Amino acid sequence: MPVDAAFDRFDMARLYDAFNHHGEDGDFYENFAEAPCRLLDIGCGTGSVTLRLAKRGHQVTGIDPAKGMLQVARMKDEDGLVTWVAAEAGSFSLRDRFDLAIMTGHVFQVFLDDAETLAALSNIHRHMAPGGQLIIESRNPLDRAWEEWTRDKTHERGAVEGVGPVDVHYQTKEVEAEHVTFDAVFTIETSGEILISESRLRFAPADTITRLLGEAGFAEVELLGWWDRTPYSDTSPEIIAIARA
């Protein structure tokens, strides 16, 4: 799992956390499991969804390679509900086996080729209990979401604790085949400082995602197109894959 250098830093992770919220997607994950279970959150970031799940009674482990992200997550976990692990998706090794594994916030898209993706999915599969389920999400490339990533369409302003007023916008820099490179640009009002995080994502099509899940050992792949459980179609904004180990 590649680490955006910016989000290894606490100051950037704190800004990310302030502006990235989970609405319908967070509700989907929170309500997916009908009973408390052993749950693995891969690429948990600052733990927004991770903590929601832990508060529902699940036994939750959150994994992320970015130290800054995990620092923010641990600060929010005042009751110590989650086991936080600094590790890569393709190489972590845990004794526990999990009933449900998730990748929220389009984390799946940070794996830039088949080899990286398969390494992560295969390692996750090794950590699943028999019959356990994995949920991953990826933006549908046919929806071309990156065309909306401009300053005019993404600008947002908010107050960040300990920082003050901050402006943020996103801007696409390069589109090459399945890969999109973009910047998240944060401007801190009090100092005028501009902090930029560059990210590169893969927009894999649905058939590639299904194939890679199968090659990693998962089966019974169901594809949804939105958080209300609408089935996937070419016009769906999301590819939400639910697969069984």
N, C-alpha and C positions, 0 to 999 in steps of 0.2 A: 504494500500500500504506500504509494508515494506520499511524502509529507510536504505540504506547502510550507516553505521555509518561514513565512510570516506567522503561521499558526503554531509554530514551535515556540513562539514568543508569547509571554503572558499578556503584554499590552495589546497585541493584535487579536489574540483569542478573546479577550474581554470585549473588544469592539464587535467581533463576530457574534458573540453571544447576545449582545444588546440588540442586534438588528435581525437576527434569524429566529423566527418564531414558527411553531408548529401548530397549525389549525386542524383542518380536516384530516391531514395525515397523522398528526399526533393522536387524534381521537380514534382513528382506524387501528393503530398499533395498540393503544391502551385497551381497546375493547375486543381485540382479536381472540385472545385466549379466554376461554370460559371459566377456567379455574387457575389458581396459582400454580406456576410451573417453574422449572429451571430455565432461565432465559439468558441468552448471549446477545449483546449489542455490539456489533463489529463496526468500528469507525464511529464510536459513540460521541466524539467531539466534546462539547461542554456539558453533555449529559442531560439536556432538556427532556428528551423522550425517555431516556434511561431512568431518571428519577421518577417520572410519572408512573412508569411500570413498577418500580420498586415499591412505591407507595400503595400500589394495588395488591401488594402481598407476594409478588413474584420474587424468587431468588435470582438476583440479577448480577451478571458480570459484564462490565463495560471495557472494551478494548479499543485503544487508539495509539498510534505511534507518536502523536504530537504532544510534547510535554506541556506546552502552554495551554492547550485545550484541556488536558487532564487536570492541570492545576486549577483552572476555573471550575471544572466539574467537582473536584474534591471540596472546594470552598463552599459550593452549594449543598453538598451532601452532609449537612450538619449532624445528622443522626447516624451516619455511617451505614446506610442501607445497601450500598453497592460495593462490590469488589472491583476496584479500578486496576487495570493492567496496561502498562505501556508496552506495546508490541505491534508487530506487523501482522496483517491478516493472513499472509501466506506462511508464517513461521511460528506463530504463538503455539504454546504447548501447555495444556491444562489437564488436570486429573478429572475434572468434572465432565459429564456428558449432558447435553442440553435437549430439552423438549422443543424449544423454539429459539431460532436465531434470526436476527433482523439486521438489515443495513438501511438506516434511515437517511434522510437528507441527501439522496442521490449519491451516497458514498460509492455505490457500485461503479459509477462513471469514472472514478479516479484510476481504475485499472485500464491501462492504455492499449493493451493488446491481449490476444488470446492466452498467451503464456502466463502473464501476470494474473489474469482473471481466473484461469484454471487452477493456478497455485493457491489462490485464496479460497475458491470454492471447494477444492479438494481437501484443504486443511479444515475448513468449516465442517465438511461432511464427516471427517474423522472424529469430530467432537460432538456429533449428534447422537442422541439416544435412538434406539430403533423406533421408526415411525415418526421421529421428530420432523418439524417443519422449518423451512427457511423462507423468509420473505425478503426480496430485494426490489428496489425501485430504480428506474432509469427513465429519463425523458425520451419520449418518442422522437426519433430523428425526423420523421415525416412531418412533425408539428413545427420544426425549425424555430424552437424557442429562442435561440441565440440572436435571432433577428430583432428581438425586443429588448436586448441588453444594450441600451443606450442611456446616456445621461438623462435625457428628457423623460424617458419612460420608467426609469428605475430610481430616480432621486428620492431620498428619504432623509428626514432630519429628526434627531432625537437627543435626549439628555442621557448621558452615560455616567453612572455613579463613579465619583472620583476623577472624572475627566471633564464633564460639562457638556455643552452643546456640541454635537457632532453631525456632519453631513456625510452621507454615503451615496455612491452611485456605482453602477456596474457598466462596463464597456467591453464589447467584443473586439479582440485585436486581430485574430486570425482564424480562418476556417479552412481546414485541409482534410479532405475526405471525411473520415468519421470523427476527426478531432477538432475541438474548438478551444482556443486560448482566449482568456478574458481577464480583466482586472477588476478587483473590488477596490474602490478609491475612497478612503476615509479622510475627511478634513476636520481637524480639531479647531473649533472657533477661537478659543482663548489664546492659543499659541500660533495659529495659522499653519501648524504642521500638517503635512499631507503624507499619509501612510498608504502604501499600495501593496495589495496581495495579488500576485499573478497565479492563475490556476489553469490547468489543461485537463479537459474532460474528453472521454470517448462517448459518442452517441451511437451505440451499437443497436442494430435492428432487432426486432423481436425474435426472428428465427435464429440469430446468432446467440442471443441470451438463452433460449430454450436448448440449443445444441450444447452450449458450454455447461449448463446445469446437468444435462444428461451425461456428459463426459466425466463430470466430477462425481457421479454416482447418485444424483438425485433423480426422482421419478415423479409421475403424476403432476406435471407442471400445469398450473392454472394461471392464465394471464388476465389481469384486470386492467382497465383503462383509466379508472379514477377511484377515489377513496370511498365512493358510495357503492363499490363492488360492481359497477358497470363492466361488462366484459370488454376486453381489449378489441379495438378495431384500428384500421389505418388512420382514422381521424382522432384517436385518443391522444390527449396530451401526455399521458404517462404509460409506461410499461411496468406494471406491478406483477411480479412473478412470485407465486406461492408454490413451493416444491417440497416433496416429502422425501426423507432420507430412506 
